[in-house]
Amino acid sequence: MEIRVERIGTEEETERFLTLLREIALWLEEIGQPMWSLEGLKKERFLAENGDAELYLVYCGEEPAGAFMLKSHNEFWWPEAREDEDMFLKKLGVSRAYAGTGLSGRILEWVKLEAERRGIKHVRIEFYADREHLLTLYLNHGFEEVRRRVMPDGIEIALCQYATGQTEKVL
């Protein structure tokens, strides 16, 4: 399966990105594993909260099959992180049509290579700790669980990172 990862640069692509994430969010609600609020995926709110993020669409042929975003900071979950050393993977999602194809793993491999290309030391991600399939996915792609954090509402969050082996910034 050929994939193409493209950074979003137009209003139309942004809408495509958000539409894909909304479809995934609805499916997750249907199966009783909600992850992203639909309110938070409304364009104005999403852009206000994530205006500094790099948004990406992953294509199989001409069809958007996956989406994710990269951020350079995430103080809430990773207060010890440094912008010049850490990259945060957020909102990784794959269209239901591509579920089970290995696309999530291909995206993770692309992100890891991109981090190395940029001279980043760690790719970090956080997610609901009860999602064992996500923990397995990340562990199988070289991430390690760093810690867990319990929120005031009792939800446990797993924090994982991938160490790229970079020791200094590549120019």
C-alpha positions in Angstrom: 0.0 0.0 0.0 1.5 3.3 -1.1 1.0 6.2 1.2 1.6 9.9 0.9 1.9 12.2 3.9 1.1 15.8 3.2 1.2 18.8 5.5 -2.0 20.7 5.3 -1.7 24.1 3.6 -5.2 25.1 2.5 -8.7 25.7 4.0 -10.1 22.8 2.0 -7.4 20.4 3.4 -8.1 21.6 6.9 -11.7 20.8 6.5 -10.8 17.3 5.1 -8.6 16.8 8.1 -11.3 17.7 10.6 -14.0 15.7 8.7 -11.9 12.6 8.9 -11.3 13.1 12.7 -15.0 13.7 13.3 -15.8 10.5 11.5 -13.3 8.6 13.7 -14.7 10.4 16.8 -18.2 9.4 16.0 -17.2 5.8 15.4 -15.3 5.7 18.8 -18.5 7.0 20.5 -20.5 4.3 18.8 -18.3 1.6 20.2 -18.2 3.1 23.7 -14.7 4.4 23.6 -15.0 8.1 23.1 -11.7 10.0 22.6 -12.1 13.4 21.0 -15.0 15.7 21.7 -17.0 16.7 18.6 -17.1 20.2 20.0 -13.3 20.4 20.1 -13.3 19.3 16.4 -15.3 22.3 15.2 -13.1 24.3 12.9 -13.0 27.6 14.8 -12.4 26.0 18.2 -9.9 23.5 16.9 -7.8 26.1 15.1 -8.0 28.5 18.2 -6.6 25.7 20.4 -4.2 24.2 17.9 -3.1 27.1 15.7 0.5 26.3 16.3 0.2 22.6 15.3 1.4 21.1 12.0 -1.6 19.2 10.5 -1.1 16.3 8.2 -3.3 14.1 6.0 -2.2 10.7 4.9 -3.4 9.6 1.5 -3.8 6.2 0.0 -4.1 7.1 -3.7 -6.2 10.2 -3.8 -8.3 9.2 -0.7 -7.5 10.7 2.7 -6.9 7.6 4.9 -5.4 9.0 8.0 -4.6 12.2 9.9 -2.4 13.4 12.7 -0.8 16.5 14.0 2.6 17.4 15.5 3.2 20.0 18.2 6.4 21.4 19.6 5.1 21.8 23.2 2.7 20.1 25.6 3.2 21.6 29.0 0.2 20.0 30.6 1.3 16.4 30.1 5.0 16.9 29.7 6.2 19.8 31.8 9.8 18.6 31.6 9.8 18.7 27.8 11.9 21.1 25.7 10.7 22.5 22.4 14.0 21.9 20.7 14.2 18.3 21.8 10.6 17.0 21.9 7.8 16.5 19.3 4.3 15.7 20.3 2.1 13.4 18.2 -1.6 14.3 18.6 -4.9 13.2 17.0 -3.5 10.2 15.2 -6.5 8.6 13.4 -7.1 6.2 10.5 -10.3 6.0 8.5 -12.4 2.9 9.2 -11.9 1.9 5.5 -8.2 1.4 6.4 -8.5 -0.1 9.8 -6.4 -3.3 10.2 -4.2 -2.5 7.2 -1.1 -1.4 9.2 -1.6 2.3 8.3 -1.3 3.5 11.9 2.1 1.8 12.1 3.2 3.3 8.8 2.3 6.7 10.1 4.2 6.1 13.3 7.3 5.1 11.3 7.0 8.3 9.2 6.7 10.5 12.3 9.8 8.8 13.8 11.8 9.4 10.7 10.6 13.0 10.6 11.7 13.5 14.2 15.1 12.1 13.4 15.4 14.3 10.3 14.6 17.4 12.5 17.1 16.3 15.2 14.4 15.8 17.7 15.2 13.5 20.7 11.7 12.2 21.6 8.4 11.7 20.0 5.8 11.8 22.8 2.1 10.8 23.0 -0.5 10.4 25.6 -3.8 8.5 25.5 -6.4 6.8 27.7 -4.6 4.0 29.5 -7.6 1.6 29.1 -6.9 1.5 25.4 -4.7 -1.6 25.4 -4.6 -1.8 21.6 -3.1 1.7 21.5 -0.5 0.8 24.1 0.4 -2.3 22.1 0.6 -0.3 18.9 3.0 2.2 20.4 5.2 -0.4 22.2 5.4 -2.5 19.0 6.8 0.6 17.2 9.6 1.3 19.7 7.8 3.6 22.1 8.1 3.0 25.9 5.6 3.8 28.6 7.1 6.6 30.7 4.3 7.0 33.3 0.6 7.1 34.0 -1.4 10.0 35.4 -4.8 9.8 37.0 -7.1 12.8 36.3 -9.5 14.2 38.9 -12.4 12.4 37.1 -10.6 9.1 37.6 -9.5 8.6 34.0 -6.0 7.2 33.7 -3.7 8.6 31.0 -0.7 6.7 29.6 2.3 8.7 28.5 4.7 7.1 26.0 7.7 8.3 24.2 10.0 7.1 21.4 13.7 8.0 21.8 15.2 8.8 18.4 18.9 8.5 19.4 19.5 12.1 18.4 22.0 13.8 20.7 22.1 17.2 19.1 20.2 19.3 16.6 20.8 18.4 13.0 21.2 21.5 10.8 
